Amino acid sequence: MLIQYLFALTSNPIFDSRFFRAGLAAILAALLVFLTMPHYMAFLKKIGATADFKENAPPIMGGLLLVIIVVIVSCVTAIFNGYTIAALSILVLYSVVGAIDDIAKIRTKRLVDSGKISKKDYEEKANGISSTVRISLYFLFSFVIAVFCYKFIPDLTGELYVPFVNPKDWYPHLPNWLFILFITFVVASSANGANFTDGIDSLVSIPLITGMFFVGVVAYVSGNAIFSDYLHIPYLKGCDELFPIAMASIGALLAYLWYNSPPAEIYMGDAGSIGFGALLGIMFILVQAALFLPIVGVIILVEALSVAMQIGHFKLNKKMRGWDYADKHRLFLRAPIHHHFQLKWKGRFGDSKPLVNAKIAWRMHLISFFALILGLIVFFGLR
């Protein structure tokens, strides 16, 4: 928004360049994280903002600072329109839900430390919002923003580009009500999936970065009449204003990895994982690439599916064969799936748990990069 005033004052075309503003957004976001994160971590440690009972445990809620920085930088470098308002609104709303959970975890840990409740009760009381209420809020926020998008973004229609399928052969169109429900489901699922992925140092950051890179490139191309025509992509006027938001997120997340890389000095927490997961989901919707999210964000998808499959498998066995059988015959050793590999690979790389976690994280990071390359090839090349 501020960039508009600079362009009006100077008439310098560089301030109107999406590419320049996106690069500026990434640099500004990274710089702000580097400048503020050490002070923020010191503040969190001072107030005891941890959810772990280990001595000198890293604080949580690192993602809240990232969200604040991304919103500020986006307001400086992006121009407000239907696309940017929808994206930033989703980011803020979902982050608030996550922050409430983070604060509740900190508060409950303090109760354990003071002896008012036992560690056994911690897991049951750690979440400030019950899973039912949280999911309901996810869908409520997503539904409201979906209606807003459908009403105030003319180019956002119910057409879906199906990966690996030529649009001339099949280009399905969803009716209004179904498309709104589709938006609601994608955003809520993306947020939940990112939250499940945030379980090992740096694990959720890379899928978010690769996803933001994909959606940023698509937004830049789709918002340019010449590029979109050349690549046979629908022209979405104003969509390229999502490019600075995507790059601000990438810059902030890359700087965050400086502190979150193993061994982590700070954890993202629900405020960050839920907020950025929802932002990723809505941006894929806005650039009309929603069906590419399972490809580019395959790690987030697998993490979420592993939880759903574990719960479904357990409940089915419990109903048919009893609790004892269901407990002994779980689909995974533990869900989400990165916990399954933690238990399965225990002792495989020595007795060091950090080595196992690092191996899991890096293999999943590589999958995210390969998925990004595949997504770009399919989206831009296979039409």
C-alpha positions as CSV (number, residue, x, y, z in Angstrom):
1,M,0.0,0.0,0.0
2,L,2.8,2.4,0.9
3,I,4.5,1.6,-2.4
4,Q,1.6,3.3,-4.2
5,Y,2.3,6.6,-2.5
6,L,6.0,6.3,-3.4
7,F,5.0,5.7,-7.1
8,A,2.6,8.7,-7.0
9,L,5.2,11.0,-5.5
10,T,8.2,10.0,-7.6
11,S,6.5,8.6,-10.8
12,N,9.4,6.1,-10.8
13,P,8.1,3.0,-12.6
14,I,10.2,0.7,-10.4
15,F,7.7,1.2,-7.6
16,D,5.0,-0.1,-9.9
17,S,7.0,-3.2,-10.8
18,R,5.5,-6.4,-9.3
19,F,8.9,-8.1,-9.6
20,F,10.7,-5.3,-7.8
21,R,8.1,-5.1,-5.1
22,A,8.2,-8.9,-4.6
23,G,11.9,-8.9,-4.2
24,L,11.7,-5.9,-1.8
25,A,9.1,-7.8,0.2
26,A,11.3,-10.9,0.6
27,I,14.3,-8.8,1.7
28,L,12.3,-6.6,4.1
29,A,10.6,-9.6,5.7
30,A,14.0,-11.4,6.2
31,L,15.7,-8.4,7.6
32,L,12.8,-7.7,10.0
33,V,13.0,-11.3,11.2
34,F,16.8,-11.1,11.8
35,L,16.4,-7.8,13.6
36,T,13.5,-8.8,15.9
37,M,13.8,-12.5,16.4
38,P,16.6,-12.5,19.0
39,H,14.7,-9.9,21.1
40,Y,11.5,-11.8,20.6
41,M,13.0,-15.1,21.8
42,A,14.5,-13.4,24.8
43,F,11.0,-12.0,25.7
44,L,9.4,-15.4,25.3
45,K,12.0,-17.1,27.5
46,K,11.5,-14.4,30.1
47,I,7.8,-15.1,30.3
48,G,8.3,-18.9,30.2
49,A,6.6,-19.3,26.8
50,T,7.4,-23.0,26.4
51,A,5.3,-26.1,26.0
52,D,8.1,-28.5,26.8
53,F,9.1,-29.7,30.3
54,K,12.8,-30.0,29.4
55,E,15.2,-27.6,31.0
56,N,16.1,-24.6,28.7
57,A,13.4,-25.8,26.2
58,P,13.0,-23.5,23.1
59,P,10.0,-21.2,23.3
60,I,7.0,-21.6,21.1
61,M,5.0,-18.9,19.2
62,G,7.8,-18.0,16.8
63,G,5.3,-18.1,14.0
64,L,3.3,-15.3,15.5
65,L,6.2,-12.9,14.8
66,L,6.5,-14.1,11.3
67,V,2.8,-13.5,10.6
68,I,3.0,-10.0,12.0
69,I,6.0,-9.2,9.8
70,V,4.4,-10.7,6.7
71,V,1.3,-8.6,7.2
72,I,3.3,-5.4,7.7
73,V,5.6,-6.0,4.7
74,S,2.6,-7.0,2.5
75,C,0.9,-3.7,3.5
76,V,4.0,-1.9,2.4
77,T,4.7,-3.7,-0.9
78,A,1.4,-5.0,-2.2
79,I,-1.6,-3.1,-3.4
80,F,-4.9,-3.8,-1.8
81,N,-7.5,-5.5,-4.0
82,G,-9.8,-8.5,-3.6
83,Y,-7.0,-11.0,-3.9
84,T,-4.7,-9.4,-1.2
85,I,-7.5,-8.6,1.2
86,A,-8.7,-12.3,1.1
87,A,-5.2,-13.7,1.5
88,L,-4.2,-11.4,4.4
89,S,-7.6,-11.8,6.1
90,I,-7.3,-15.6,6.1
91,L,-3.7,-15.4,7.4
92,V,-4.7,-13.1,10.3
93,L,-7.9,-15.0,11.3
94,Y,-6.3,-18.4,11.3
95,S,-3.3,-17.2,13.1
96,V,-5.5,-15.8,15.9
97,V,-7.0,-19.3,16.4
98,G,-3.5,-20.8,16.6
99,A,-2.2,-18.1,18.9
100,I,-5.1,-18.9,21.4
101,D,-3.9,-22.5,21.4
102,D,-0.3,-21.5,21.9
103,I,-1.2,-19.3,24.8
104,A,-3.3,-22.0,26.4
105,K,-0.4,-24.5,26.2
106,I,1.9,-22.0,27.9
107,R,-0.6,-21.3,30.6
108,T,-1.3,-25.0,31.2
109,K,2.4,-25.8,31.4
110,R,2.7,-23.1,34.1
111,L,0.0,-24.9,36.0
112,V,2.0,-28.1,35.8
113,D,5.1,-26.4,37.0
114,S,3.3,-24.9,40.0
115,G,1.8,-28.3,40.9
116,K,-1.8,-27.3,40.3
117,I,-2.3,-30.0,37.7
118,S,-0.3,-33.2,36.8
119,K,1.6,-33.8,33.6
120,K,-0.9,-36.5,32.8
121,D,-3.6,-33.9,32.6
122,Y,-1.5,-31.6,30.4
123,E,-2.3,-33.2,27.0
124,E,-6.0,-33.0,27.7
125,K,-6.0,-29.3,28.7
126,A,-3.2,-28.0,26.5
127,N,-5.5,-26.8,23.7
128,G,-7.4,-23.6,24.4
129,I,-10.0,-24.4,21.8
130,S,-11.4,-27.9,21.4
131,S,-10.9,-29.6,18.1
132,T,-14.5,-29.4,17.3
133,V,-14.7,-25.6,17.9
134,R,-11.4,-25.1,16.1
135,I,-12.5,-27.0,13.0
136,S,-15.8,-25.1,13.1
137,L,-13.9,-21.7,13.2
138,Y,-11.7,-22.9,10.3
139,F,-14.7,-23.6,8.2
140,L,-16.5,-20.4,9.3
141,F,-13.6,-18.2,8.4
142,S,-13.0,-20.0,5.1
143,F,-16.7,-19.8,4.2
144,V,-16.9,-16.0,4.9
145,I,-13.7,-15.3,2.8
146,A,-14.9,-17.7,0.1
147,V,-18.2,-15.7,-0.3
148,F,-16.1,-12.5,-0.3
149,C,-13.9,-13.9,-3.0
150,Y,-16.8,-15.0,-5.1
151,K,-18.5,-11.7,-4.9
152,F,-15.5,-9.2,-5.2
153,I,-13.1,-11.1,-7.5
154,P,-14.8,-11.3,-10.9
155,D,-12.1,-13.5,-12.4
156,L,-12.5,-16.1,-9.7
157,T,-14.9,-18.7,-11.1
158,G,-15.6,-22.3,-10.6
159,E,-13.3,-23.6,-13.3
160,L,-10.7,-26.1,-12.2
161,Y,-7.6,-26.9,-14.1
162,V,-7.0,-30.6,-13.6
163,P,-3.3,-31.7,-13.5
164,F,-2.1,-33.8,-16.4
165,V,-5.3,-33.1,-18.3
166,N,-5.6,-30.8,-21.3
167,P,-8.2,-28.1,-20.5
168,K,-9.6,-28.7,-24.0
169,D,-10.4,-32.3,-23.0
170,W,-11.7,-31.6,-19.5
171,Y,-12.1,-28.3,-17.7
172,P,-14.7,-28.9,-15.0
173,H,-16.8,-26.0,-13.7
174,L,-18.3,-26.1,-10.2
175,P,-21.6,-24.3,-9.5
176,N,-21.5,-21.3,-7.2
177,W,-22.5,-23.1,-4.0
178,L,-20.1,-26.1,-4.6
179,F,-17.2,-23.8,-5.5
180,I,-17.6,-21.9,-2.2
181,L,-17.7,-25.2,-0.3
182,F,-14.6,-26.3,-2.2
183,I,-12.7,-23.1,-1.2
184,T,-13.8,-23.6,2.4
185,F,-12.6,-27.2,2.4
186,V,-9.2,-26.5,0.7
187,V,-8.3,-23.7,3.1
188,A,-9.3,-25.5,6.3
189,S,-7.5,-28.7,5.1
190,S,-4.3,-26.8,4.2
191,A,-4.2,-25.1,7.6
192,N,-4.8,-28.4,9.5
193,G,-2.2,-30.2,7.4
194,A,0.5,-27.6,8.0
195,N,-0.3,-27.8,11.7
196,F,0.3,-31.6,11.7
197,T,3.5,-31.2,9.8
198,D,5.0,-28.8,12.4
199,G,6.5,-31.6,14.5
200,I,10.2,-31.7,13.8
201,D,12.7,-28.8,13.5
202,S,12.3,-27.1,10.1
203,L,9.9,-29.7,8.8
204,V,6.9,-27.4,8.0
205,S,8.9,-24.5,6.8
206,I,10.2,-26.0,3.5
207,P,6.9,-27.2,2.2
208,L,5.5,-23.8,3.0
209,I,8.4,-22.1,1.1
210,T,8.1,-24.3,-1.9
211,G,4.3,-23.9,-2.0
212,M,4.7,-20.1,-1.7
213,F,7.2,-20.1,-4.5
214,F,4.9,-22.0,-6.8
215,V,1.9,-19.9,-6.1
216,G,3.9,-16.7,-6.3
217,V,5.3,-17.5,-9.8
218,V,1.8,-18.6,-11.0
219,A,0.3,-15.3,-9.6
220,Y,3.0,-13.2,-11.3
221,V,2.4,-14.9,-14.6
222,S,-1.4,-15.0,-14.4
223,G,-1.6,-11.3,-13.6
224,N,0.4,-10.4,-16.6
225,A,-1.6,-10.3,-19.9
226,I,1.4,-10.9,-22.1
227,F,2.9,-13.8,-20.1
228,S,-0.5,-15.5,-19.4
229,D,-1.4,-15.3,-23.1
230,Y,2.0,-16.8,-24.2
231,L,1.7,-19.6,-21.7
232,H,-2.0,-20.2,-22.4
233,I,-2.9,-19.4,-18.8
234,P,-6.2,-17.5,-17.9
235,Y,-5.4,-13.8,-17.3
236,L,-6.4,-12.8,-13.8
237,K,-6.2,-9.0,-13.5
238,G,-4.8,-8.0,-10.1
239,C,-3.8,-11.6,-9.2
240,D,-0.1,-10.6,-9.4
241,E,-0.5,-8.6,-6.2
242,L,-0.2,-11.9,-4.4
243,F,3.4,-12.2,-5.6
244,P,4.7,-9.8,-3.0
245,I,2.8,-11.6,-0.2
246,A,4.2,-14.9,-1.3
247,M,7.7,-13.5,-1.4
248,A,7.3,-11.8,2.0
249,S,6.3,-15.2,3.4
250,I,9.3,-16.9,1.8
251,G,11.7,-14.2,3.1
252,A,10.3,-14.5,6.6
253,L,10.4,-18.3,6.6
254,L,13.9,-18.5,5.3
255,A,15.1,-16.1,8.0
256,Y,13.1,-18.2,10.5
257,L,15.1,-21.3,9.5
258,W,18.2,-19.5,10.8
259,Y,16.8,-20.0,14.3
260,N,14.6,-23.1,13.7
261,S,17.2,-25.3,12.0
262,P,18.3,-28.3,14.1
263,P,18.8,-27.9,17.0
264,A,15.9,-25.4,17.1
265,E,16.2,-22.2,19.2
266,I,12.5,-21.5,18.7
267,Y,9.4,-23.3,17.5
268,M,6.8,-22.0,15.1
269,G,3.7,-23.0,17.1
270,D,0.1,-23.1,16.0
271,A,-0.1,-19.4,15.3
272,G,2.4,-19.8,12.5
273,S,1.7,-23.2,11.1
274,I,-2.1,-22.8,11.0
275,G,-1.8,-19.2,9.7
276,F,0.6,-19.9,6.9
277,G,-1.1,-23.2,6.0
278,A,-4.4,-21.4,5.5
279,L,-2.6,-18.6,3.5
280,L,-1.1,-21.2,1.2
281,G,-4.5,-22.9,0.7
282,I,-6.3,-19.6,-0.2
283,M,-3.5,-18.5,-2.5
284,F,-3.7,-21.8,-4.5
285,I,-7.5,-21.2,-4.8
286,L,-7.0,-17.5,-5.9
287,V,-4.6,-18.4,-8.7
288,Q,-6.9,-21.2,-9.9
289,A,-4.4,-23.9,-9.1
290,A,-6.2,-25.6,-6.2
291,L,-5.8,-29.1,-7.6
292,F,-2.0,-28.6,-7.7
293,L,-1.8,-28.2,-3.9
294,P,-1.7,-32.0,-3.4
295,I,1.2,-32.1,-5.8
296,V,3.3,-29.2,-4.6
297,G,2.3,-29.6,-1.0
298,V,2.5,-33.4,-1.0
299,I,4.2,-33.5,2.4
300,I,1.5,-31.4,4.0
301,L,-1.1,-33.7,2.3
302,V,0.6,-36.9,3.5
303,E,0.9,-35.7,7.1
304,A,-2.8,-34.8,7.2
305,L,-3.9,-38.0,5.5
306,S,-1.8,-40.1,7.9
307,V,-3.7,-38.6,10.9
308,A,-7.1,-39.1,9.2
309,M,-6.2,-42.7,8.2
310,Q,-4.9,-43.5,11.7
311,I,-8.1,-42.2,13.4
312,G,-10.4,-43.9,10.9
313,H,-8.5,-47.3,11.1
314,F,-8.5,-47.2,14.9
315,K,-12.2,-46.4,15.2
316,L,-13.2,-49.0,12.7
317,N,-11.2,-51.7,14.5
318,K,-12.5,-50.5,17.8
319,K,-16.1,-50.9,16.7
320,M,-15.6,-54.3,15.1
321,R,-13.0,-56.0,17.3
322,G,-12.7,-53.9,20.5
323,W,-10.3,-51.4,22.0
324,D,-7.5,-53.8,22.8
325,Y,-7.3,-55.1,19.2
326,A,-7.5,-51.6,17.8
327,D,-4.7,-50.4,20.1
328,K,-2.4,-53.2,19.1
329,H,-3.1,-53.0,15.4
330,R,-2.7,-49.4,14.6
331,L,-2.1,-48.4,10.9
332,F,1.0,-46.4,11.8
333,L,3.2,-46.7,14.9
334,R,2.2,-43.1,15.6
335,A,0.6,-40.3,13.6
336,P,1.4,-37.8,11.9
337,I,3.6,-40.0,9.8
338,H,6.9,-38.3,10.8
339,H,6.3,-39.7,14.3
340,H,5.9,-43.1,12.7
341,F,9.4,-42.8,11.1
342,Q,10.8,-41.5,14.4
343,L,9.8,-44.8,16.1
344,K,10.5,-47.0,13.1
345,W,14.0,-45.7,12.6
346,K,14.9,-45.5,16.3
347,G,18.5,-46.8,16.6
348,R,18.9,-47.0,12.9
349,F,21.4,-44.1,12.9
350,G,22.7,-44.7,16.4
351,D,21.1,-43.7,19.6
352,S,20.8,-40.1,18.7
353,K,17.2,-38.9,18.3
354,P,18.4,-35.6,16.6
355,L,20.1,-37.6,13.8
356,V,16.8,-39.5,13.2
357,N,14.8,-36.3,13.1
358,A,17.4,-34.6,10.8
359,K,17.2,-37.6,8.4
360,I,13.4,-37.5,8.3
361,A,13.3,-33.8,7.8
362,W,15.9,-33.7,5.0
363,R,14.3,-36.5,3.1
364,M,10.9,-34.8,3.3
365,H,12.6,-31.5,2.3
366,L,13.9,-33.2,-0.8
367,I,10.5,-34.5,-1.6
368,S,9.1,-31.0,-1.4
369,F,11.7,-29.6,-3.8
370,F,11.0,-32.5,-6.3
371,A,7.3,-31.8,-5.9
372,L,7.8,-28.1,-6.7
373,I,9.7,-29.0,-9.9
374,L,7.0,-31.4,-10.9
375,G,4.2,-28.9,-10.2
376,L,5.9,-26.2,-12.3
377,I,6.4,-28.6,-15.2
378,V,2.9,-29.8,-15.1
379,F,1.3,-26.4,-14.7
380,F,3.3,-24.5,-17.3
381,G,4.4,-27.3,-19.6
382,L,1.6,-29.9,-19.9
383,R,-1.3,-28.0,-21.3
